[in-house]
Amino acid sequence: MFPIEIAGPRIALREFRIDDLDASMAVVGDAAVTQTLSFDVRTRDDQAERLSLDIARAQSEPRPDYYLAVANSNDTLIGFVRIGLGRDRSGELGYALRREDWGKGYAAEATALMIAFGFDALRLHRIQAACGPDSRASQRLLARLGFTPEGRLRDHVFTNGAWRDSLLYSLLEHEWREARHDGS
Ligand SMILES: CC(C)(COP(=O)(O)OP(=O)(O)OC[C@H]1O[C@@H](n2cnc3c(N)ncnc32)[C@H](O)[C@@H]1OP(=O)(O)O)[C@@H](O)C(=O)NCCC(=O)NCCS
C-alpha cells in the first residue's frame, strides 16, 4: 500500500518526503532522543542518505515496513512511527518524537493510529515493541496502549558504543479489539 495518509485529531501519519530532512534532524540528530533508540545519533549527511532510502523503500513491493512521518497541523515532521513486518502476521512497532513535543500526548495518538492500521489494514495478529529499560515514557506509553510485558532481551542492541538490554512487549489483535469494545 502506497502512499499512506492517516489523519488523527491533532497529528497525521504520512509518507516521508525529501523536504523533511531539516525537520527530521530534530529527531535523529538529537542525542537525547536517540539514546533510547536502537541507533546512534545521525549526521545530516547520514540522514540525507537514509531519508532517500526510506522514501524508495516505501514504494517497494511487497513493502517490508510502514515507516511513516508524524506530522503536526502545519504538516511539519515532528517524529516517526514504524511497523516492521515479520512472519506469521507479526509486526514490530517503533516511534520517536522531537524533544520539544514530548509530553503532549502526540506519541499516544500516533502509535494508536499506527496500531489500528496494523490490525485493521495490515491484518496483523501480533504487534511487539522492544524498548530501553531506562525509557520510562515508552514503558508508560506501551502500558497505556494495552501492551503486555514479555521479558528482558539481554544485550539486544549495540548502540552509543555499548550493548543494551531491551524490554519486550506485545499486543495481540483480540486484546486490542476487546479493549476497543468493537469485537470485529
Ligand atoms: C517515548 C516518546 C515517543 C513518548 O512521547 P510523548 O509524546 O512524550 O508521549 P505522550 O505524551 O503520548 O505520553 C505517553 C505516556 O508516557 C508518559 N510520559 C511521557 N514522558 C514521560 C517521562 N519522561 N517519564 C515518565 N512518563 C512519561 C505520559 O505521562 C503518558 O502516560 P499517561 O498517558 O499514563 O499519562 C518520547 O519520549 C521519545 O521520543 N523518546 C525518545 C525516543 C524513544 O525512546 N522512543 C521509544 C523507543 S522504544
The ligand as a MOL file (V3000), in Angstrom:
LIG
                    3D

  0  0  0     0  0            999 V3000
M  V30 BEGIN CTAB
M  V30 COUNTS 48 50 0 0 0
M  V30 BEGIN ATOM
M  V30 1 C 8.7820 7.7860 24.0650 0
M  V30 2 C 8.2450 9.0690 23.4450 0
M  V30 3 C 7.8990 8.8130 21.9830 0
M  V30 4 C 6.9790 9.4860 24.2130 0
M  V30 5 O 6.4370 10.6130 23.5700 0
M  V30 6 P 5.4120 11.6180 24.2530 0
M  V30 7 O 4.6640 12.3460 23.1760 0
M  V30 8 O 6.1240 12.4390 25.2560 0
M  V30 9 O 4.4220 10.6360 24.9790 0
M  V30 10 P 2.9630 11.0020 25.4200 0
M  V30 11 O 2.8870 12.4810 25.7410 0
M  V30 12 O 1.9810 10.4680 24.4200 0
M  V30 13 O 2.8600 10.2040 26.7780 0
M  V30 14 C 2.7410 8.8060 26.8150 0
M  V30 15 C 2.7990 8.3630 28.2660 0
M  V30 16 O 4.1510 8.4880 28.7410 0
M  V30 17 C 4.1750 9.3130 29.9080 0
M  V30 18 N 5.4280 10.0500 29.8870 0
M  V30 19 C 5.8030 10.9740 28.9850 0
M  V30 20 N 7.0380 11.4150 29.2760 0
M  V30 21 C 7.4150 10.7430 30.4110 0
M  V30 22 C 8.5960 10.7250 31.1900 0
M  V30 23 N 9.6530 11.4930 30.9000 0
M  V30 24 N 8.6570 9.8930 32.2680 0
M  V30 25 C 7.6190 9.0820 32.5810 0
M  V30 26 N 6.4740 9.0460 31.8570 0
M  V30 27 C 6.3810 9.8670 30.7930 0
M  V30 28 C 2.9610 10.1960 29.7860 0
M  V30 29 O 2.5320 10.6780 31.0600 0
M  V30 30 C 1.9580 9.2400 29.1830 0
M  V30 31 O 1.4270 8.3430 30.1560 0
M  V30 32 P -0.0750 8.5770 30.7010 0
M  V30 33 O -0.9640 8.5060 29.4850 0
M  V30 34 O -0.2630 7.4480 31.6190 0
M  V30 35 O -0.0780 9.9370 31.3390 0
M  V30 36 C 9.2710 10.2320 23.5360 0
M  V30 37 O 9.6330 10.3870 24.8790 0
M  V30 38 C 10.5120 9.9740 22.7010 0
M  V30 39 O 10.5250 10.2680 21.5060 0
M  V30 40 N 11.5760 9.4280 23.3210 0
M  V30 41 C 12.8320 9.1450 22.6390 0
M  V30 42 C 12.6920 8.0040 21.6440 0
M  V30 43 C 12.2030 6.7220 22.3170 0
M  V30 44 O 12.5720 6.4080 23.4200 0
M  V30 45 N 11.3600 6.0080 21.5520 0
M  V30 46 C 10.8450 4.7530 22.0170 0
M  V30 47 C 11.7970 3.6280 21.7250 0
M  V30 48 S 11.1950 2.1100 22.4050 0
M  V30 END ATOM
M  V30 BEGIN BOND
M  V30 1 1 1 2
M  V30 2 1 2 3
M  V30 3 1 2 4
M  V30 4 1 2 36
M  V30 5 1 4 5
M  V30 6 1 5 6
M  V30 7 2 6 7
M  V30 8 1 6 8
M  V30 9 1 6 9
M  V30 10 1 9 10
M  V30 11 2 10 11
M  V30 12 1 10 12
M  V30 13 1 10 13
M  V30 14 1 13 14
M  V30 15 1 14 15
M  V30 16 1 15 16
M  V30 17 1 15 30
M  V30 18 1 16 17
M  V30 19 1 17 18
M  V30 20 1 17 28
M  V30 21 1 18 19
M  V30 22 1 18 27
M  V30 23 2 19 20
M  V30 24 1 20 21
M  V30 25 1 21 22
M  V30 26 2 21 27
M  V30 27 1 22 23
M  V30 28 2 22 24
M  V30 29 1 24 25
M  V30 30 2 25 26
M  V30 31 1 26 27
M  V30 32 1 28 29
M  V30 33 1 28 30
M  V30 34 1 30 31
M  V30 35 1 31 32
M  V30 36 2 32 33
M  V30 37 1 32 34
M  V30 38 1 32 35
M  V30 39 1 36 37
M  V30 40 1 36 38
M  V30 41 2 38 39
M  V30 42 1 38 40
M  V30 43 1 40 41
M  V30 44 1 41 42
M  V30 45 1 42 43
M  V30 46 2 43 44
M  V30 47 1 43 45
M  V30 48 1 45 46
M  V30 49 1 46 47
M  V30 50 1 47 48
M  V30 END BOND
M  V30 END CTAB
M  END
